[in-house]
Amino acid sequence: MMQMRSKATEFPTDPFWVVLVFYVVGLADLPYGYYTITRLVTCLVAIWLIWKLHSQGAAGGPLTWLLAGIAVLYNPIFPIYLYSKLLWVILNAITLAVFWSAIRFGQQEHSEGTRGDGEVRGN
């Protein structure tokens, strides 16, 4: 039985680009509310990436723990204050690198679950 990969089952890169745009805009001097929204978006993307990796059976490694740490660091409910914009810029760059690594890892895991002819291996 031949089954085509649907776009919905692929590991998208959209969340990475959304967070990147938030971080670039956040380089400007903006009201505190903007950074709270940025925290929320970053936290949700980290949780979403953990869920996506878990749904592919790829969770549990160091990448999952890094994403969990990011979710805690950026959570908007119990915020962690660092009082230094430069430190946040550095952490944002590290966060983007972790997000990109998680997305690439998820894409590799997804492609290993699908043969080149489009047929899904396994069940």
C-alpha positions as CSV (number, residue, x, y, z in Angstrom):
1,M,0.0,0.0,0.0
2,M,1.4,3.3,-1.0
3,Q,0.9,6.2,1.3
4,M,2.0,9.8,0.5
5,R,3.5,11.9,3.3
6,S,1.2,14.7,4.2
7,K,2.5,18.1,5.0
8,A,0.7,17.9,8.4
9,T,2.9,15.0,9.6
10,E,6.2,16.7,8.7
11,F,8.2,18.5,11.3
12,P,7.7,22.2,10.4
13,T,10.2,25.0,10.8
14,D,7.5,27.8,11.2
15,P,7.8,28.0,15.0
16,F,11.5,28.8,14.7
17,W,10.8,31.7,12.3
18,V,8.0,33.1,14.5
19,V,10.3,33.1,17.5
20,L,13.2,34.6,15.5
21,V,10.9,37.5,14.4
22,F,9.8,38.1,18.0
23,Y,13.5,38.2,19.1
24,V,14.6,40.5,16.3
25,V,11.7,42.9,17.0
26,G,12.5,42.6,20.7
27,L,15.9,44.2,20.1
28,A,14.1,47.5,20.0
29,D,13.2,49.3,23.2
30,L,9.6,48.1,23.6
31,P,7.1,48.1,26.5
32,Y,7.4,45.3,29.0
33,G,4.2,43.6,27.7
34,Y,5.9,42.8,24.4
35,Y,8.6,40.8,26.3
36,T,5.9,39.0,28.3
37,I,4.3,37.9,25.0
38,T,7.7,36.9,23.7
39,R,8.2,34.7,26.8
40,L,4.8,33.1,26.3
41,V,5.5,32.3,22.6
42,T,9.0,31.0,23.4
43,C,7.7,28.8,26.3
44,L,4.9,27.4,24.1
45,V,7.2,26.6,21.2
46,A,9.6,24.8,23.6
47,I,6.7,22.8,25.0
48,W,5.4,22.1,21.5
49,L,8.8,20.9,20.4
50,I,9.0,18.5,23.4
51,W,5.6,17.2,22.4
52,K,6.6,16.8,18.8
53,L,9.8,14.9,19.6
54,H,7.9,12.8,22.1
55,S,5.2,11.9,19.5
56,Q,8.0,10.7,17.2
57,G,9.5,8.6,20.0
58,A,12.6,10.8,20.1
59,A,12.2,12.5,23.5
60,G,14.2,11.8,26.6
61,G,17.6,12.9,25.4
62,P,19.6,16.0,26.3
63,L,17.7,18.0,23.7
64,T,14.5,17.4,25.6
65,W,16.1,18.6,28.8
66,L,17.4,21.7,27.1
67,L,13.9,22.4,25.8
68,A,12.4,21.9,29.2
69,G,14.9,24.3,30.7
70,I,14.0,26.8,28.0
71,A,10.3,26.4,28.9
72,V,11.1,27.1,32.6
73,L,13.4,30.0,31.8
74,Y,10.8,31.7,29.5
75,N,7.6,30.8,31.4
76,P,5.5,34.0,31.8
77,I,3.7,32.8,34.9
78,F,6.7,32.7,37.3
79,P,9.1,34.9,35.3
80,I,12.9,34.7,35.9
81,Y,14.4,38.2,35.8
82,L,17.9,38.7,34.6
83,Y,17.9,42.5,34.5
84,S,20.3,42.6,31.5
85,K,19.2,43.0,28.0
86,L,22.6,41.7,26.7
87,L,22.2,38.5,28.7
88,W,18.7,38.0,27.3
89,V,20.0,38.6,23.7
90,I,22.7,35.9,24.3
91,L,20.1,33.5,25.8
92,N,17.8,34.2,22.9
93,A,20.6,33.2,20.4
94,I,21.2,30.0,22.4
95,T,17.4,29.3,22.5
96,L,17.2,29.7,18.7
97,A,20.1,27.3,18.2
98,V,18.4,24.7,20.5
99,F,15.1,25.2,18.7
100,W,16.8,24.8,15.3
101,S,18.6,21.7,16.5
102,A,15.3,20.2,17.8
103,I,13.6,20.9,14.5
104,R,16.4,19.4,12.4
105,F,16.5,16.4,14.7
106,G,12.7,16.0,14.4
107,Q,13.0,16.2,10.6
108,Q,15.6,13.5,10.6
109,E,13.6,11.3,12.8
110,H,10.6,11.9,10.6
111,S,12.5,11.1,7.4
112,E,13.9,7.9,8.9
113,G,10.3,6.8,9.6
114,T,9.4,7.2,5.9
115,R,11.1,5.3,3.0
116,G,12.1,7.2,-0.1
117,D,9.2,5.8,-2.1
118,G,6.7,7.6,0.2
119,E,5.6,4.4,2.0
120,V,5.6,4.6,5.8
121,R,7.7,2.0,7.5
122,G,6.5,0.2,10.6
123,N,2.8,-0.3,11.5
